[in-house]
Amino acid sequence: MANHKSSIKRARQTIVRTERNRAEKSRFKTARKAVLAAVAAGDKEGAAKASTVLSSYVDKAAKRNLIHPNKAANIKSKTSKAIAAIA
């Protein structure tokens, strides 16, 4: 357990940030699943709408260093390819 006043505060902040980061990551993973589900169902319009939401969440996660910027680009690229593959 932390003994100094500053280390006690730092421990509190870490808990809050961890929860926030976990929620942010979960949000974009859920959005990604929504896009893939729409693609699997063949719903091009729904997939496109879900893709814009996913793109926003992924960009925010990359900006906050939750994921690497290249991973964000890969995720967006793969989902756009999947949407384009729908006939």
PyMOL commands that place a pseudoatom at each C-alpha (Angstrom):
pseudoatom trace, name=CA, resn=MET, resi=1, chain=A, elem=C, hetatm=0, pos=[0.000, 0.000, 0.000]
pseudoatom trace, name=CA, resn=ALA, resi=2, chain=A, elem=C, hetatm=0, pos=[1.157, 3.537, -0.761]
pseudoatom trace, name=CA, resn=ASN, resi=3, chain=A, elem=C, hetatm=0, pos=[2.450, 5.558, 2.160]
pseudoatom trace, name=CA, resn=HIS, resi=4, chain=A, elem=C, hetatm=0, pos=[3.050, 9.049, 0.805]
pseudoatom trace, name=CA, resn=LYS, resi=5, chain=A, elem=C, hetatm=0, pos=[0.241, 11.432, 0.037]
pseudoatom trace, name=CA, resn=SER, resi=6, chain=A, elem=C, hetatm=0, pos=[1.322, 11.760, -3.595]
pseudoatom trace, name=CA, resn=SER, resi=7, chain=A, elem=C, hetatm=0, pos=[1.607, 8.012, -4.118]
pseudoatom trace, name=CA, resn=ILE, resi=8, chain=A, elem=C, hetatm=0, pos=[-1.864, 7.486, -2.612]
pseudoatom trace, name=CA, resn=LYS, resi=9, chain=A, elem=C, hetatm=0, pos=[-3.248, 9.988, -5.111]
pseudoatom trace, name=CA, resn=ARG, resi=10, chain=A, elem=C, hetatm=0, pos=[-1.303, 8.361, -7.946]
pseudoatom trace, name=CA, resn=ALA, resi=11, chain=A, elem=C, hetatm=0, pos=[-2.816, 4.979, -7.043]
pseudoatom trace, name=CA, resn=ARG, resi=12, chain=A, elem=C, hetatm=0, pos=[-6.325, 6.501, -7.120]
pseudoatom trace, name=CA, resn=GLN, resi=13, chain=A, elem=C, hetatm=0, pos=[-5.664, 8.098, -10.503]
pseudoatom trace, name=CA, resn=THR, resi=14, chain=A, elem=C, hetatm=0, pos=[-4.362, 4.823, -11.902]
pseudoatom trace, name=CA, resn=ILE, resi=15, chain=A, elem=C, hetatm=0, pos=[-7.568, 3.027, -10.960]
pseudoatom trace, name=CA, resn=VAL, resi=16, chain=A, elem=C, hetatm=0, pos=[-9.717, 5.691, -12.611]
pseudoatom trace, name=CA, resn=ARG, resi=17, chain=A, elem=C, hetatm=0, pos=[-7.606, 5.752, -15.772]
pseudoatom trace, name=CA, resn=THR, resi=18, chain=A, elem=C, hetatm=0, pos=[-7.559, 1.970, -16.024]
pseudoatom trace, name=CA, resn=GLU, resi=19, chain=A, elem=C, hetatm=0, pos=[-11.356, 1.826, -15.887]
pseudoatom trace, name=CA, resn=ARG, resi=20, chain=A, elem=C, hetatm=0, pos=[-11.663, 4.597, -18.469]
pseudoatom trace, name=CA, resn=ASN, resi=21, chain=A, elem=C, hetatm=0, pos=[-9.211, 2.884, -20.818]
pseudoatom trace, name=CA, resn=ARG, resi=22, chain=A, elem=C, hetatm=0, pos=[-10.936, -0.468, -20.401]
pseudoatom trace, name=CA, resn=ALA, resi=23, chain=A, elem=C, hetatm=0, pos=[-14.301, 1.088, -21.263]
pseudoatom trace, name=CA, resn=GLU, resi=24, chain=A, elem=C, hetatm=0, pos=[-12.835, 2.847, -24.309]
pseudoatom trace, name=CA, resn=LYS, resi=25, chain=A, elem=C, hetatm=0, pos=[-11.267, -0.367, -25.614]
pseudoatom trace, name=CA, resn=SER, resi=26, chain=A, elem=C, hetatm=0, pos=[-14.470, -2.285, -25.008]
pseudoatom trace, name=CA, resn=ARG, resi=27, chain=A, elem=C, hetatm=0, pos=[-16.425, 0.372, -26.906]
pseudoatom trace, name=CA, resn=PHE, resi=28, chain=A, elem=C, hetatm=0, pos=[-14.385, 0.029, -30.076]
pseudoatom trace, name=CA, resn=LYS, resi=29, chain=A, elem=C, hetatm=0, pos=[-14.297, -3.772, -29.860]
pseudoatom trace, name=CA, resn=THR, resi=30, chain=A, elem=C, hetatm=0, pos=[-18.102, -3.802, -29.637]
pseudoatom trace, name=CA, resn=ALA, resi=31, chain=A, elem=C, hetatm=0, pos=[-18.345, -1.440, -32.612]
pseudoatom trace, name=CA, resn=ARG, resi=32, chain=A, elem=C, hetatm=0, pos=[-16.008, -3.716, -34.570]
pseudoatom trace, name=CA, resn=LYS, resi=33, chain=A, elem=C, hetatm=0, pos=[-18.234, -6.722, -33.814]
pseudoatom trace, name=CA, resn=ALA, resi=34, chain=A, elem=C, hetatm=0, pos=[-21.272, -4.737, -35.009]
pseudoatom trace, name=CA, resn=VAL, resi=35, chain=A, elem=C, hetatm=0, pos=[-19.573, -4.026, -38.342]
pseudoatom trace, name=CA, resn=LEU, resi=36, chain=A, elem=C, hetatm=0, pos=[-18.564, -7.651, -38.813]
pseudoatom trace, name=CA, resn=ALA, resi=37, chain=A, elem=C, hetatm=0, pos=[-22.066, -8.841, -37.907]
pseudoatom trace, name=CA, resn=ALA, resi=38, chain=A, elem=C, hetatm=0, pos=[-23.585, -6.481, -40.492]
pseudoatom trace, name=CA, resn=VAL, resi=39, chain=A, elem=C, hetatm=0, pos=[-21.085, -7.713, -43.092]
pseudoatom trace, name=CA, resn=ALA, resi=40, chain=A, elem=C, hetatm=0, pos=[-21.926, -11.333, -42.282]
pseudoatom trace, name=CA, resn=ALA, resi=41, chain=A, elem=C, hetatm=0, pos=[-25.623, -10.535, -42.672]
pseudoatom trace, name=CA, resn=GLY, resi=42, chain=A, elem=C, hetatm=0, pos=[-24.960, -8.830, -46.022]
pseudoatom trace, name=CA, resn=ASP, resi=43, chain=A, elem=C, hetatm=0, pos=[-26.331, -5.486, -44.834]
pseudoatom trace, name=CA, resn=LYS, resi=44, chain=A, elem=C, hetatm=0, pos=[-24.160, -2.991, -46.700]
pseudoatom trace, name=CA, resn=GLU, resi=45, chain=A, elem=C, hetatm=0, pos=[-25.930, 0.138, -45.411]
pseudoatom trace, name=CA, resn=GLY, resi=46, chain=A, elem=C, hetatm=0, pos=[-25.854, -1.014, -41.811]
pseudoatom trace, name=CA, resn=ALA, resi=47, chain=A, elem=C, hetatm=0, pos=[-22.217, -1.997, -42.136]
pseudoatom trace, name=CA, resn=ALA, resi=48, chain=A, elem=C, hetatm=0, pos=[-21.337, 1.414, -43.569]
pseudoatom trace, name=CA, resn=LYS, resi=49, chain=A, elem=C, hetatm=0, pos=[-23.071, 3.221, -40.706]
pseudoatom trace, name=CA, resn=ALA, resi=50, chain=A, elem=C, hetatm=0, pos=[-21.432, 0.981, -38.132]
pseudoatom trace, name=CA, resn=SER, resi=51, chain=A, elem=C, hetatm=0, pos=[-18.102, 1.530, -39.876]
pseudoatom trace, name=CA, resn=THR, resi=52, chain=A, elem=C, hetatm=0, pos=[-18.271, 5.298, -39.405]
pseudoatom trace, name=CA, resn=VAL, resi=53, chain=A, elem=C, hetatm=0, pos=[-18.923, 4.781, -35.695]
pseudoatom trace, name=CA, resn=LEU, resi=54, chain=A, elem=C, hetatm=0, pos=[-16.068, 2.280, -35.493]
pseudoatom trace, name=CA, resn=SER, resi=55, chain=A, elem=C, hetatm=0, pos=[-13.722, 4.655, -37.306]
pseudoatom trace, name=CA, resn=SER, resi=56, chain=A, elem=C, hetatm=0, pos=[-14.444, 7.373, -34.759]
pseudoatom trace, name=CA, resn=TYR, resi=57, chain=A, elem=C, hetatm=0, pos=[-13.878, 5.089, -31.770]
pseudoatom trace, name=CA, resn=VAL, resi=58, chain=A, elem=C, hetatm=0, pos=[-10.683, 3.621, -33.218]
pseudoatom trace, name=CA, resn=ASP, resi=59, chain=A, elem=C, hetatm=0, pos=[-9.256, 7.066, -33.975]
pseudoatom trace, name=CA, resn=LYS, resi=60, chain=A, elem=C, hetatm=0, pos=[-9.984, 8.215, -30.433]
pseudoatom trace, name=CA, resn=ALA, resi=61, chain=A, elem=C, hetatm=0, pos=[-8.357, 5.093, -28.993]
pseudoatom trace, name=CA, resn=ALA, resi=62, chain=A, elem=C, hetatm=0, pos=[-5.265, 5.653, -31.137]
pseudoatom trace, name=CA, resn=LYS, resi=63, chain=A, elem=C, hetatm=0, pos=[-5.117, 9.315, -30.170]
pseudoatom trace, name=CA, resn=ARG, resi=64, chain=A, elem=C, hetatm=0, pos=[-5.182, 8.355, -26.485]
pseudoatom trace, name=CA, resn=ASN, resi=65, chain=A, elem=C, hetatm=0, pos=[-2.488, 5.686, -27.002]
pseudoatom trace, name=CA, resn=LEU, resi=66, chain=A, elem=C, hetatm=0, pos=[-4.803, 2.811, -26.114]
pseudoatom trace, name=CA, resn=ILE, resi=67, chain=A, elem=C, hetatm=0, pos=[-3.869, 1.149, -29.383]
pseudoatom trace, name=CA, resn=HIS, resi=68, chain=A, elem=C, hetatm=0, pos=[-1.032, 1.808, -31.819]
pseudoatom trace, name=CA, resn=PRO, resi=69, chain=A, elem=C, hetatm=0, pos=[-1.889, 4.158, -34.715]
pseudoatom trace, name=CA, resn=ASN, resi=70, chain=A, elem=C, hetatm=0, pos=[-0.920, 1.455, -37.223]
pseudoatom trace, name=CA, resn=LYS, resi=71, chain=A, elem=C, hetatm=0, pos=[-3.320, -0.989, -35.556]
pseudoatom trace, name=CA, resn=ALA, resi=72, chain=A, elem=C, hetatm=0, pos=[-6.060, 1.622, -35.881]
pseudoatom trace, name=CA, resn=ALA, resi=73, chain=A, elem=C, hetatm=0, pos=[-5.288, 1.952, -39.588]
pseudoatom trace, name=CA, resn=ASN, resi=74, chain=A, elem=C, hetatm=0, pos=[-5.304, -1.834, -39.997]
pseudoatom trace, name=CA, resn=ILE, resi=75, chain=A, elem=C, hetatm=0, pos=[-8.681, -2.158, -38.287]
pseudoatom trace, name=CA, resn=LYS, resi=76, chain=A, elem=C, hetatm=0, pos=[-10.240, 0.540, -40.468]
pseudoatom trace, name=CA, resn=SER, resi=77, chain=A, elem=C, hetatm=0, pos=[-8.716, -0.954, -43.608]
pseudoatom trace, name=CA, resn=LYS, resi=78, chain=A, elem=C, hetatm=0, pos=[-9.917, -4.481, -42.883]
pseudoatom trace, name=CA, resn=THR, resi=79, chain=A, elem=C, hetatm=0, pos=[-13.466, -3.351, -42.130]
pseudoatom trace, name=CA, resn=SER, resi=80, chain=A, elem=C, hetatm=0, pos=[-13.647, -1.194, -45.264]
pseudoatom trace, name=CA, resn=LYS, resi=81, chain=A, elem=C, hetatm=0, pos=[-12.387, -4.137, -47.356]
pseudoatom trace, name=CA, resn=ALA, resi=82, chain=A, elem=C, hetatm=0, pos=[-15.018, -6.391, -45.808]
pseudoatom trace, name=CA, resn=ILE, resi=83, chain=A, elem=C, hetatm=0, pos=[-17.752, -3.850, -46.582]
pseudoatom trace, name=CA, resn=ALA, resi=84, chain=A, elem=C, hetatm=0, pos=[-16.518, -3.462, -50.161]
pseudoatom trace, name=CA, resn=ALA, resi=85, chain=A, elem=C, hetatm=0, pos=[-16.618, -7.240, -50.605]
pseudoatom trace, name=CA, resn=ILE, resi=86, chain=A, elem=C, hetatm=0, pos=[-20.384, -7.301, -50.042]
pseudoatom trace, name=CA, resn=ALA, resi=87, chain=A, elem=C, hetatm=0, pos=[-21.957, -7.702, -53.464]
for i in range(1, 87): cmd.bond("trace and resi %d" % i, "trace and resi %d" % (i + 1))
show_as sticks, trace
zoom trace
